[in-house]
Amino acid sequence: MNCNIVKDLIPLYIDGCCSEESGRIIEEHIKECDNCIKLIDDMKAPDDIVFVLEQPKSFSKLNDWKASVLQSVLLFVSFALITIGVALEARTPSGIGNGFWALNLVIPSTGFMLSLANWYFVKVYKSRKIFSNASLLITLAITLCAYVWSMFNYQVNLFDLFAGKDFSGVIEVAYSSLLFSGIGIVLTVAFCVLSKFLSNRYAKMLGKE
């Protein structure tokens, strides 16, 4: 039999879908045709194609919803902290306590809240790790910029603050400043860690590798 006809029948033969008569004809033919034998061997050989099951749409939508809820909750909590900090700061418009709540609550919370805007661009990042690291750095950068702004707002001059003091005086001023803004420093570190961890979780919900 002509090889071209046999080649047309080989897929049916391999799948066991051809008739017994056709099967016998193919078997008789391949006894003398090395090309057709090789073709059968090649077609029977397992391929390297890996079938990836598509994620169910309902599951994907559920994860999108969870990610949206997570971001909304964080926005609400950070905004609530800012509101509380502003209200407390308004009670000390002047005096030694002025600026305490701004430095220790308003600024760290604002830095974290503004960094959440980066989450809308999660698809731009190549990987979940890069995204979470970027979220941490953005939170830190925004917060530090806010602290620098606060120095101008409260007219804090570092040169005047430390001018004319000996080493022990400098240490005392630095220690007092650290105590005054200590809560804010702790919150800044906490928000940076949270930003990295929660952004990673957020990206994972959206299927980011």
C-alpha positions as CSV (number, residue, x, y, z in Angstrom):
1,M,0.0,0.0,0.0
2,N,1.1,3.6,-0.7
3,C,2.9,5.2,2.3
4,N,0.8,8.3,2.0
5,I,-2.4,6.4,2.6
6,V,-0.8,4.5,5.5
7,K,0.3,7.7,7.1
8,D,-3.2,9.0,6.9
9,L,-4.4,5.9,8.8
10,I,-1.6,5.8,11.4
11,P,-3.2,8.3,13.8
12,L,-6.4,6.2,13.8
13,Y,-4.3,3.0,14.2
14,I,-2.5,4.4,17.2
15,D,-5.8,5.6,18.8
16,G,-7.3,2.2,18.1
17,C,-10.1,3.8,16.1
18,C,-9.5,2.1,12.7
19,S,-11.2,-1.1,11.5
20,E,-9.5,-4.5,12.0
21,E,-8.9,-4.8,8.2
22,S,-7.2,-1.4,8.1
23,G,-5.1,-2.4,11.2
24,R,-4.0,-5.6,9.4
25,I,-3.0,-3.6,6.3
26,I,-1.0,-1.1,8.4
27,E,0.8,-3.9,10.3
28,E,1.7,-5.7,7.1
29,H,3.0,-2.5,5.6
30,I,5.2,-1.5,8.5
31,K,6.9,-4.8,8.4
32,E,8.6,-3.6,5.3
33,C,8.6,0.2,5.7
34,D,11.1,1.7,8.2
35,N,9.7,5.2,7.6
36,C,6.2,4.3,8.8
37,I,7.6,2.4,11.7
38,K,9.6,5.5,12.8
39,L,6.5,7.7,12.3
40,I,4.5,5.4,14.6
41,D,7.3,5.4,17.2
42,D,7.5,9.2,17.1
43,M,3.7,9.6,17.5
44,K,3.6,7.2,20.4
45,A,6.5,8.9,22.2
46,P,5.3,11.1,25.1
47,D,5.6,14.8,24.4
48,D,6.9,17.6,26.7
49,I,3.7,19.6,26.7
50,V,2.5,20.4,30.2
51,F,-1.1,21.3,30.4
52,V,-1.8,24.0,33.0
53,L,-5.3,24.0,34.4
54,E,-6.8,27.4,34.2
55,Q,-7.7,28.9,37.5
56,P,-11.5,28.8,38.0
57,K,-13.0,32.3,37.3
58,S,-15.1,32.2,40.5
59,F,-12.0,31.5,42.6
60,S,-10.1,34.4,40.8
61,K,-13.0,36.7,41.4
62,L,-13.1,35.7,45.1
63,N,-9.3,36.5,45.4
64,D,-9.8,39.9,43.7
65,W,-12.6,40.7,46.2
66,K,-10.4,39.7,49.1
67,A,-7.5,41.9,47.8
68,S,-9.9,44.8,47.4
69,V,-11.2,44.4,50.9
70,L,-7.7,44.2,52.4
71,Q,-6.7,47.4,50.7
72,S,-9.9,49.1,51.7
73,V,-9.5,48.1,55.4
74,L,-5.9,49.3,55.5
75,L,-7.0,52.7,54.0
76,F,-9.7,53.0,56.5
77,V,-7.5,52.1,59.5
78,S,-4.7,54.4,58.5
79,F,-7.2,57.3,57.8
80,A,-8.8,56.7,61.2
81,L,-5.3,56.9,62.9
82,I,-4.6,60.1,61.1
83,T,-8.0,61.5,62.2
84,I,-7.3,60.6,65.8
85,G,-3.8,62.0,65.7
86,V,-5.1,65.3,64.2
87,A,-7.8,65.5,66.9
88,L,-5.2,64.9,69.7
89,E,-2.8,67.4,68.1
90,A,-5.5,70.1,68.1
91,R,-5.7,69.8,71.9
92,T,-2.0,71.0,72.2
93,P,-1.8,74.0,69.7
94,S,1.1,75.4,71.6
95,G,3.6,74.5,74.3
96,I,6.0,71.6,74.8
97,G,3.4,69.1,73.7
98,N,2.8,70.8,70.4
99,G,3.8,68.4,67.5
100,F,3.9,65.3,69.7
101,W,0.9,63.6,68.0
102,A,1.8,64.8,64.6
103,L,5.2,63.2,64.8
104,N,4.1,60.0,66.6
105,L,0.9,59.2,64.9
106,V,-0.1,61.5,62.0
107,I,3.1,61.3,60.0
108,P,3.7,57.5,60.2
109,S,0.0,56.8,59.4
110,T,0.1,59.2,56.5
111,G,3.2,57.6,55.1
112,F,1.6,54.2,55.2
113,M,-1.7,55.4,53.8
114,L,-0.1,57.1,50.8
115,S,2.1,54.1,50.1
116,L,-1.0,52.1,49.5
117,A,-1.4,54.0,46.2
118,N,1.5,51.9,44.9
119,W,-0.7,48.8,45.3
120,Y,-2.8,49.9,42.3
121,F,0.3,49.4,40.1
122,V,1.0,45.8,41.3
123,K,0.8,44.5,37.7
124,V,3.7,46.7,36.6
125,Y,6.1,44.8,38.9
126,K,7.8,41.7,37.5
127,S,7.5,39.7,40.7
128,R,5.8,39.6,44.1
129,K,9.1,40.0,45.9
130,I,10.0,43.1,43.9
131,F,6.6,44.6,44.6
132,S,6.7,43.9,48.4
133,N,10.3,45.4,48.7
134,A,9.2,48.4,46.7
135,S,6.2,48.9,49.0
136,L,8.4,48.9,52.0
137,L,10.8,51.4,50.5
138,I,8.0,53.7,49.3
139,T,6.5,53.6,52.8
140,L,9.8,54.5,54.4
141,A,10.6,57.2,51.8
142,I,7.2,59.0,52.1
143,T,7.4,58.9,55.9
144,L,10.9,60.3,56.0
145,C,9.9,63.1,53.6
146,A,7.0,63.9,55.9
147,Y,9.4,64.1,58.9
148,V,11.6,66.5,56.9
149,W,8.5,68.6,56.1
150,S,7.5,68.6,59.8
151,M,10.9,70.2,60.7
152,F,10.2,73.1,58.4
153,N,6.5,73.3,59.6
154,Y,7.5,73.4,63.3
155,Q,10.6,75.6,62.5
156,V,13.0,73.1,64.0
157,N,16.6,74.3,63.3
158,L,19.1,71.5,64.1
159,F,22.0,73.9,64.2
160,D,20.3,76.1,66.8
161,L,19.2,73.0,68.7
162,F,22.7,71.7,69.1
163,A,24.7,74.9,68.9
164,G,26.9,75.8,71.9
165,K,26.5,72.4,73.6
166,D,29.2,70.1,74.6
167,F,29.1,66.4,73.9
168,S,27.0,65.5,76.9
169,G,24.6,68.3,76.0
170,V,24.3,67.0,72.4
171,I,23.6,63.5,73.8
172,E,20.9,64.9,76.1
173,V,19.2,66.8,73.3
174,A,19.3,63.8,71.0
175,Y,18.0,61.6,73.8
176,S,15.1,64.0,74.5
177,S,14.3,64.2,70.8
178,L,14.3,60.4,70.6
179,L,11.9,60.1,73.6
180,F,9.6,62.8,72.1
181,S,9.3,61.0,68.7
182,G,10.0,57.5,69.9
183,I,6.5,56.2,69.3
184,G,6.6,57.6,65.8
185,I,9.9,55.8,65.1
186,V,8.4,52.5,66.3
187,L,5.3,53.0,64.3
188,T,7.3,53.8,61.2
189,V,9.3,50.6,61.5
190,A,6.0,48.7,62.2
191,F,4.3,50.2,59.1
192,C,7.3,49.4,56.9
193,V,7.2,45.8,58.0
194,L,3.5,45.6,57.6
195,S,3.7,47.2,54.1
196,K,6.1,44.5,53.0
197,F,4.2,41.6,54.5
198,L,0.7,42.8,53.5
199,S,1.7,43.9,50.0
200,N,3.1,40.4,49.4
201,R,-0.2,38.9,50.6
202,Y,-2.1,41.3,48.4
203,A,-0.1,40.4,45.3
204,K,-0.5,36.7,46.0
205,M,-4.3,37.2,46.1
206,L,-4.1,38.7,42.6
207,G,-2.1,35.8,41.3
208,K,1.3,37.6,41.1
209,E,4.2,35.1,41.1
